[in-house]
């Protein structure tokens, strides 16, 4: 699953709006897949939980 990309909607907590972005998929310590990206408007880190790996 190296270099897996996720393109879709993320919620930006700083802008308080949904943003469209492309990010990489990582697996956390509990085995949950998460997409990580950067907000195109303000530069804040975005996270989206995708479910179990």
PyMOL Python script that loads the backbone (N, CA, C, O; Angstrom):
from pymol import cmd

cmd.read_pdbstr("""\
ATOM      1  N   UNK A   1       0.822  -1.189   0.000  1.00  0.00           N
ATOM      2  CA  UNK A   1       0.000   0.000   0.000  1.00  0.00           C
ATOM      3  C   UNK A   1       0.871   1.259   0.000  1.00  0.00           C
ATOM      4  O   UNK A   1       0.410   2.335   0.382  1.00  0.00           O
ATOM      5  N   UNK A   2       2.104   1.125  -0.420  1.00  0.00           N
ATOM      6  CA  UNK A   2       3.004   2.266  -0.445  1.00  0.00           C
ATOM      7  C   UNK A   2       2.573   3.264  -1.520  1.00  0.00           C
ATOM      8  O   UNK A   2       2.210   2.874  -2.629  1.00  0.00           O
ATOM      9  N   UNK A   3       2.617   4.536  -1.187  1.00  0.00           N
ATOM     10  CA  UNK A   3       2.281   5.622  -2.103  1.00  0.00           C
ATOM     11  C   UNK A   3       0.851   5.559  -2.619  1.00  0.00           C
ATOM     12  O   UNK A   3       0.592   5.932  -3.763  1.00  0.00           O
ATOM     13  N   UNK A   4      -0.082   5.093  -1.795  1.00  0.00           N
ATOM     14  CA  UNK A   4      -1.491   5.089  -2.171  1.00  0.00           C
ATOM     15  C   UNK A   4      -2.038   6.502  -2.005  1.00  0.00           C
ATOM     16  O   UNK A   4      -1.785   7.162  -0.997  1.00  0.00           O
ATOM     17  N   UNK A   5      -2.783   6.956  -2.995  1.00  0.00           N
ATOM     18  CA  UNK A   5      -3.350   8.309  -2.963  1.00  0.00           C
ATOM     19  C   UNK A   5      -4.846   8.244  -2.713  1.00  0.00           C
ATOM     20  O   UNK A   5      -5.504   7.283  -3.112  1.00  0.00           O
ATOM     21  N   UNK A   6      -5.386   9.263  -2.055  1.00  0.00           N
ATOM     22  CA  UNK A   6      -6.823   9.409  -1.857  1.00  0.00           C
ATOM     23  C   UNK A   6      -7.201  10.810  -2.316  1.00  0.00           C
ATOM     24  O   UNK A   6      -6.633  11.798  -1.853  1.00  0.00           O
ATOM     25  N   UNK A   7      -8.157  10.888  -3.223  1.00  0.00           N
ATOM     26  CA  UNK A   7      -8.637  12.176  -3.700  1.00  0.00           C
ATOM     27  C   UNK A   7     -10.098  12.307  -3.314  1.00  0.00           C
ATOM     28  O   UNK A   7     -10.915  11.456  -3.665  1.00  0.00           O
ATOM     29  N   UNK A   8     -10.431  13.368  -2.595  1.00  0.00           N
ATOM     30  CA  UNK A   8     -11.815  13.541  -2.182  1.00  0.00           C
ATOM     31  C   UNK A   8     -11.995  14.702  -1.232  1.00  0.00           C
ATOM     32  O   UNK A   8     -11.177  15.619  -1.173  1.00  0.00           O
ATOM     33  N   UNK A   9     -13.100  14.640  -0.481  1.00  0.00           N
ATOM     34  CA  UNK A   9     -13.486  15.709   0.434  1.00  0.00           C
ATOM     35  C   UNK A   9     -12.844  15.510   1.806  1.00  0.00           C
ATOM     36  O   UNK A   9     -12.860  14.410   2.357  1.00  0.00           O
ATOM     37  N   UNK A  10     -12.292  16.566   2.336  1.00  0.00           N
ATOM     38  CA  UNK A  10     -11.757  16.609   3.694  1.00  0.00           C
ATOM     39  C   UNK A  10     -12.444  17.772   4.392  1.00  0.00           C
ATOM     40  O   UNK A  10     -12.866  18.725   3.737  1.00  0.00           O
ATOM     41  N   UNK A  11     -12.562  17.705   5.721  1.00  0.00           N
ATOM     42  CA  UNK A  11     -13.111  18.823   6.476  1.00  0.00           C
ATOM     43  C   UNK A  11     -11.956  19.598   7.097  1.00  0.00           C
ATOM     44  O   UNK A  11     -11.146  19.031   7.829  1.00  0.00           O
ATOM     45  N   UNK A  12     -11.881  20.888   6.806  1.00  0.00           N
ATOM     46  CA  UNK A  12     -10.841  21.741   7.377  1.00  0.00           C
ATOM     47  C   UNK A  12     -11.374  22.380   8.651  1.00  0.00           C
ATOM     48  O   UNK A  12     -12.371  23.101   8.608  1.00  0.00           O
ATOM     49  N   UNK A  13     -10.728  22.128   9.781  1.00  0.00           N
ATOM     50  CA  UNK A  13     -11.208  22.663  11.056  1.00  0.00           C
ATOM     51  C   UNK A  13     -10.904  24.149  11.194  1.00  0.00           C
ATOM     52  O   UNK A  13     -11.547  24.838  11.986  1.00  0.00           O
ATOM     53  N   UNK A  14      -9.942  24.649  10.440  1.00  0.00           N
ATOM     54  CA  UNK A  14      -9.623  26.072  10.505  1.00  0.00           C
ATOM     55  C   UNK A  14     -10.598  26.889   9.646  1.00  0.00           C
ATOM     56  O   UNK A  14     -11.087  27.929  10.087  1.00  0.00           O
ATOM     57  N   UNK A  15     -10.880  26.426   8.432  1.00  0.00           N
ATOM     58  CA  UNK A  15     -11.825  27.113   7.537  1.00  0.00           C
ATOM     59  C   UNK A  15     -13.278  26.794   7.892  1.00  0.00           C
ATOM     60  O   UNK A  15     -14.186  27.548   7.543  1.00  0.00           O
ATOM     61  N   UNK A  16     -13.495  25.668   8.593  1.00  0.00           N
ATOM     62  CA  UNK A  16     -14.826  25.168   8.931  1.00  0.00           C
ATOM     63  C   UNK A  16     -15.656  24.881   7.672  1.00  0.00           C
ATOM     64  O   UNK A  16     -16.859  25.140   7.631  1.00  0.00           O
ATOM     65  N   UNK A  17     -14.985  24.339   6.647  1.00  0.00           N
ATOM     66  CA  UNK A  17     -15.639  23.970   5.399  1.00  0.00           C
ATOM     67  C   UNK A  17     -15.008  22.702   4.849  1.00  0.00           C
ATOM     68  O   UNK A  17     -13.886  22.344   5.205  1.00  0.00           O
ATOM     69  N   UNK A  18     -15.755  22.021   3.966  1.00  0.00           N
ATOM     70  CA  UNK A  18     -15.205  20.866   3.279  1.00  0.00           C
ATOM     71  C   UNK A  18     -14.357  21.349   2.119  1.00  0.00           C
ATOM     72  O   UNK A  18     -14.741  22.265   1.393  1.00  0.00           O
ATOM     73  N   UNK A  19     -13.199  20.722   1.951  1.00  0.00           N
ATOM     74  CA  UNK A  19     -12.270  21.087   0.889  1.00  0.00           C
ATOM     75  C   UNK A  19     -11.924  19.849   0.075  1.00  0.00           C
ATOM     76  O   UNK A  19     -11.830  18.749   0.618  1.00  0.00           O
ATOM     77  N   UNK A  20     -11.737  20.028  -1.216  1.00  0.00           N
ATOM     78  CA  UNK A  20     -11.320  18.936  -2.090  1.00  0.00           C
ATOM     79  C   UNK A  20      -9.801  18.948  -2.157  1.00  0.00           C
ATOM     80  O   UNK A  20      -9.202  19.984  -2.448  1.00  0.00           O
ATOM     81  N   UNK A  21      -9.166  17.795  -1.888  1.00  0.00           N
ATOM     82  CA  UNK A  21      -7.714  17.718  -1.902  1.00  0.00           C
ATOM     83  C   UNK A  21      -7.272  16.298  -2.243  1.00  0.00           C
ATOM     84  O   UNK A  21      -8.068  15.359  -2.204  1.00  0.00           O
ATOM     85  N   UNK A  22      -5.993  16.159  -2.577  1.00  0.00           N
ATOM     86  CA  UNK A  22      -5.380  14.859  -2.845  1.00  0.00           C
ATOM     87  C   UNK A  22      -4.344  14.621  -1.762  1.00  0.00           C
ATOM     88  O   UNK A  22      -3.498  15.477  -1.503  1.00  0.00           O
ATOM     89  N   UNK A  23      -4.412  13.445  -1.121  1.00  0.00           N
ATOM     90  CA  UNK A  23      -3.475  13.143  -0.048  1.00  0.00           C
ATOM     91  C   UNK A  23      -2.996  11.712  -0.102  1.00  0.00           C
ATOM     92  O   UNK A  23      -3.446  10.924  -0.933  1.00  0.00           O
ATOM     93  N   UNK A  24      -2.084  11.383   0.784  1.00  0.00           N
ATOM     94  CA  UNK A  24      -1.541  10.032   0.857  1.00  0.00           C
ATOM     95  C   UNK A  24      -2.263   9.244   1.939  1.00  0.00           C
ATOM     96  O   UNK A  24      -2.730   9.812   2.926  1.00  0.00           O
ATOM     97  N   UNK A  25      -2.352   7.932   1.749  1.00  0.00           N
ATOM     98  CA  UNK A  25      -3.015   7.050   2.713  1.00  0.00           C
ATOM     99  C   UNK A  25      -1.954   6.428   3.609  1.00  0.00           C
ATOM    100  O   UNK A  25      -0.971   5.867   3.124  1.00  0.00           O
ATOM    101  N   UNK A  26      -2.160   6.531   4.923  1.00  0.00           N
ATOM    102  CA  UNK A  26      -1.270   5.930   5.910  1.00  0.00           C
ATOM    103  C   UNK A  26      -2.096   5.060   6.851  1.00  0.00           C
ATOM    104  O   UNK A  26      -3.313   5.224   6.945  1.00  0.00           O
ATOM    105  N   UNK A  27      -1.436   4.132   7.550  1.00  0.00           N
ATOM    106  CA  UNK A  27      -2.101   3.268   8.521  1.00  0.00           C
ATOM    107  C   UNK A  27      -1.555   3.622   9.891  1.00  0.00           C
ATOM    108  O   UNK A  27      -0.342   3.623  10.100  1.00  0.00           O
ATOM    109  N   UNK A  28      -2.469   3.930  10.846  1.00  0.00           N
ATOM    110  CA  UNK A  28      -2.016   4.289  12.189  1.00  0.00           C
ATOM    111  C   UNK A  28      -1.745   3.038  13.024  1.00  0.00           C
ATOM    112  O   UNK A  28      -1.853   1.922  12.517  1.00  0.00           O
ATOM    113  N   UNK A  29      -1.399   3.213  14.283  1.00  0.00           N
ATOM    114  CA  UNK A  29      -1.017   2.102  15.155  1.00  0.00           C
ATOM    115  C   UNK A  29      -2.153   1.121  15.408  1.00  0.00           C
ATOM    116  O   UNK A  29      -1.900  -0.055  15.667  1.00  0.00           O
ATOM    117  N   UNK A  30      -3.397   1.577  15.340  1.00  0.00           N
ATOM    118  CA  UNK A  30      -4.550   0.703  15.570  1.00  0.00           C
ATOM    119  C   UNK A  30      -4.989  -0.031  14.308  1.00  0.00           C
ATOM    120  O   UNK A  30      -5.912  -0.844  14.362  1.00  0.00           O
ATOM    121  N   UNK A  31      -4.342   0.242  13.168  1.00  0.00           N
ATOM    122  CA  UNK A  31      -4.688  -0.424  11.927  1.00  0.00           C
ATOM    123  C   UNK A  31      -5.733   0.297  11.107  1.00  0.00           C
ATOM    124  O   UNK A  31      -6.273  -0.276  10.160  1.00  0.00           O
ATOM    125  N   UNK A  32      -6.034   1.543  11.447  1.00  0.00           N
ATOM    126  CA  UNK A  32      -7.018   2.324  10.716  1.00  0.00           C
ATOM    127  C   UNK A  32      -6.325   3.090   9.594  1.00  0.00           C
ATOM    128  O   UNK A  32      -5.285   3.714   9.804  1.00  0.00           O
ATOM    129  N   UNK A  33      -6.915   3.036   8.395  1.00  0.00           N
ATOM    130  CA  UNK A  33      -6.370   3.791   7.272  1.00  0.00           C
ATOM    131  C   UNK A  33      -6.818   5.235   7.384  1.00  0.00           C
ATOM    132  O   UNK A  33      -7.981   5.509   7.680  1.00  0.00           O
ATOM    133  N   UNK A  34      -5.889   6.169   7.146  1.00  0.00           N
ATOM    134  CA  UNK A  34      -6.174   7.594   7.211  1.00  0.00           C
ATOM    135  C   UNK A  34      -5.558   8.277   6.002  1.00  0.00           C
ATOM    136  O   UNK A  34      -4.440   7.958   5.598  1.00  0.00           O
ATOM    137  N   UNK A  35      -6.293   9.216   5.430  1.00  0.00           N
ATOM    138  CA  UNK A  35      -5.761  10.024   4.334  1.00  0.00           C
ATOM    139  C   UNK A  35      -5.301  11.350   4.915  1.00  0.00           C
ATOM    140  O   UNK A  35      -6.022  11.984   5.686  1.00  0.00           O
ATOM    141  N   UNK A  36      -4.099  11.766   4.544  1.00  0.00           N
ATOM    142  CA  UNK A  36      -3.538  13.013   5.040  1.00  0.00           C
ATOM    143  C   UNK A  36      -3.248  13.922   3.859  1.00  0.00           C
ATOM    144  O   UNK A  36      -2.653  13.500   2.867  1.00  0.00           O
ATOM    145  N   UNK A  37      -3.680  15.196   3.975  1.00  0.00           N
ATOM    146  CA  UNK A  37      -3.482  16.169   2.912  1.00  0.00           C
ATOM    147  C   UNK A  37      -3.275  17.548   3.535  1.00  0.00           C
ATOM    148  O   UNK A  37      -3.227  17.688   4.757  1.00  0.00           O
ATOM    149  N   UNK A  38      -3.152  18.561   2.681  1.00  0.00           N
ATOM    150  CA  UNK A  38      -2.986  19.943   3.120  1.00  0.00           C
ATOM    151  C   UNK A  38      -4.106  20.766   2.507  1.00  0.00           C
ATOM    152  O   UNK A  38      -4.413  20.614   1.324  1.00  0.00           O
ATOM    153  N   UNK A  39      -4.719  21.635   3.300  1.00  0.00           N
ATOM    154  CA  UNK A  39      -5.806  22.488   2.828  1.00  0.00           C
ATOM    155  C   UNK A  39      -5.285  23.443   1.752  1.00  0.00           C
ATOM    156  O   UNK A  39      -4.301  24.148   1.974  1.00  0.00           O
ATOM    157  N   UNK A  40      -5.942  23.469   0.583  1.00  0.00           N
ATOM    158  CA  UNK A  40      -5.479  24.358  -0.479  1.00  0.00           C
ATOM    159  C   UNK A  40      -5.712  25.844  -0.182  1.00  0.00           C
ATOM    160  O   UNK A  40      -5.095  26.696  -0.822  1.00  0.00           O
ATOM    161  N   UNK A  41      -6.580  26.170   0.766  1.00  0.00           N
ATOM    162  CA  UNK A  41      -6.882  27.565   1.087  1.00  0.00           C
ATOM    163  C   UNK A  41      -5.967  28.142   2.174  1.00  0.00           C
ATOM    164  O   UNK A  41      -5.401  29.223   2.014  1.00  0.00           O
ATOM    165  N   UNK A  42      -5.829  27.389   3.301  1.00  0.00           N
ATOM    166  CA  UNK A  42      -5.101  27.955   4.448  1.00  0.00           C
ATOM    167  C   UNK A  42      -3.817  27.212   4.808  1.00  0.00           C
ATOM    168  O   UNK A  42      -3.030  27.715   5.611  1.00  0.00           O
ATOM    169  N   UNK A  43      -3.582  26.022   4.234  1.00  0.00           N
ATOM    170  CA  UNK A  43      -2.350  25.286   4.491  1.00  0.00           C
ATOM    171  C   UNK A  43      -2.390  24.400   5.721  1.00  0.00           C
ATOM    172  O   UNK A  43      -1.363  23.832   6.092  1.00  0.00           O
ATOM    173  N   UNK A  44      -3.540  24.261   6.369  1.00  0.00           N
ATOM    174  CA  UNK A  44      -3.675  23.409   7.546  1.00  0.00           C
ATOM    175  C   UNK A  44      -3.641  21.937   7.136  1.00  0.00           C
ATOM    176  O   UNK A  44      -4.114  21.581   6.057  1.00  0.00           O
ATOM    177  N   UNK A  45      -3.083  21.085   7.991  1.00  0.00           N
ATOM    178  CA  UNK A  45      -3.090  19.651   7.719  1.00  0.00           C
ATOM    179  C   UNK A  45      -4.508  19.117   7.818  1.00  0.00           C
ATOM    180  O   UNK A  45      -5.247  19.461   8.739  1.00  0.00           O
ATOM    181  N   UNK A  46      -4.887  18.264   6.854  1.00  0.00           N
ATOM    182  CA  UNK A  46      -6.211  17.660   6.818  1.00  0.00           C
ATOM    183  C   UNK A  46      -6.084  16.165   7.027  1.00  0.00           C
ATOM    184  O   UNK A  46      -5.152  15.547   6.511  1.00  0.00           O
ATOM    185  N   UNK A  47      -7.005  15.571   7.776  1.00  0.00           N
ATOM    186  CA  UNK A  47      -7.043  14.125   7.986  1.00  0.00           C
ATOM    187  C   UNK A  47      -8.447  13.617   7.702  1.00  0.00           C
ATOM    188  O   UNK A  47      -9.438  14.276   8.017  1.00  0.00           O
ATOM    189  N   UNK A  48      -8.516  12.432   7.100  1.00  0.00           N
ATOM    190  CA  UNK A  48      -9.806  11.791   6.881  1.00  0.00           C
ATOM    191  C   UNK A  48      -9.657  10.312   7.198  1.00  0.00           C
ATOM    192  O   UNK A  48      -8.776   9.644   6.657  1.00  0.00           O
ATOM    193  N   UNK A  49     -10.516   9.798   8.074  1.00  0.00           N
ATOM    194  CA  UNK A  49     -10.467   8.386   8.461  1.00  0.00           C
ATOM    195  C   UNK A  49     -11.199   7.579   7.399  1.00  0.00           C
ATOM    196  O   UNK A  49     -12.340   7.886   7.052  1.00  0.00           O
ATOM    197  N   UNK A  50     -10.538   6.544   6.883  1.00  0.00           N
ATOM    198  CA  UNK A  50     -11.083   5.745   5.798  1.00  0.00           C
ATOM    199  C   UNK A  50     -11.604   4.381   6.256  1.00  0.00           C
ATOM    200  O   UNK A  50     -12.385   3.763   5.532  1.00  0.00           O
ATOM    201  N   UNK A  51     -11.205   3.898   7.413  1.00  0.00           N
ATOM    202  CA  UNK A  51     -11.660   2.599   7.900  1.00  0.00           C
ATOM    203  C   UNK A  51     -10.492   1.651   8.116  1.00  0.00           C
ATOM    204  O   UNK A  51      -9.331   2.014   7.926  1.00  0.00           O
ATOM    205  N   UNK A  52     -10.821   0.434   8.517  1.00  0.00           N
ATOM    206  CA  UNK A  52      -9.788  -0.564   8.819  1.00  0.00           C
ATOM    207  C   UNK A  52      -9.032  -0.972   7.577  1.00  0.00           C
ATOM    208  O   UNK A  52      -9.580  -1.005   6.475  1.00  0.00           O
ATOM    209  N   UNK A  53      -7.761  -1.282   7.771  1.00  0.00           N
ATOM    210  CA  UNK A  53      -6.892  -1.706   6.659  1.00  0.00           C
ATOM    211  C   UNK A  53      -7.157  -3.149   6.291  1.00  0.00           C
ATOM    212  O   UNK A  53      -6.522  -3.680   5.379  1.00  0.00           O
TER     213      UNK A  53
END
""", "prot")
cmd.dss("prot")
cmd.show_as("cartoon", "prot")
cmd.util.cbc("prot")
cmd.orient("prot")
